Amino acid sequence: MKIGEYIKETKGEMKHVTWPSKKQTINYSSLVVGVSVVTALVLAVIDNVFSLGLGSILGN
C-alpha cells in the first residue's frame, strides 16, 4: 500500500468516527481523574497499613 492511498483511506475512515461532545469529554476526563485520585488514596492507605504492620512485627 502506498502512502498516498493510506492517507486517503484514513481520511475516509475518520469521517465515520463519532466524536464526543465537549461536555462528554469534560465528564469522562473528570471521571478518569477522580478514579485515579481515589485509587492512589486507597493504595496509599494500604501501603501505610502494611508498613505499620510489618514495622510492628519486626519491632522497628
Secondary structure by P-SEA (a helix, b strand, c coil): ccaaaaaaaaaaaaaacccccaaaaaaaaaaaaaaaaaaaaaaaaaaaaaaaaaaaaacc
